[in-house]
């Protein structure tokens, strides 16, 4: 998404800001939150890491901590997907 593009007019010396125009077809959502998708990928790697911690620990704090971290990571990923789609529909 282009926030603003400055154009300098040499004759009258003023700056004009242009906003981007996005056209959405029916059923197509523009999602411009690339950072959310990158963060989701990182959280996926960390979620798998939490499962590895739980499998190595066997029982106790490491086991339950790994499973809790996995569950939190999966919730966080789905929340990022929801936010990305909601922001895409608003634009």
Order of alpha helices (4+ residues) and beta strands (2+ residues): beta-beta-alpha-alpha
